[in-house]
């Protein structure tokens, strides 16, 4: 899933700051969604729930 959008620096920093054990469980599609998508699927929220701050 190639995306022509530029990666947001904050998203890249957030992704890089995830523990390796979490990053390793993410599929390529989930990584692309994390970096580029306007909305994440529920499955990605579930995987990252301990790192998401709710308003």
PyMOL commands that set and color helices and strands:
alter all, ss='L'
color gray80, all
select helices_A, chain A and resi 9-17+20-23+28-36+42-51
alter helices_A, ss='H'
color red, helices_A
deselect
rebuild
show_as cartoon
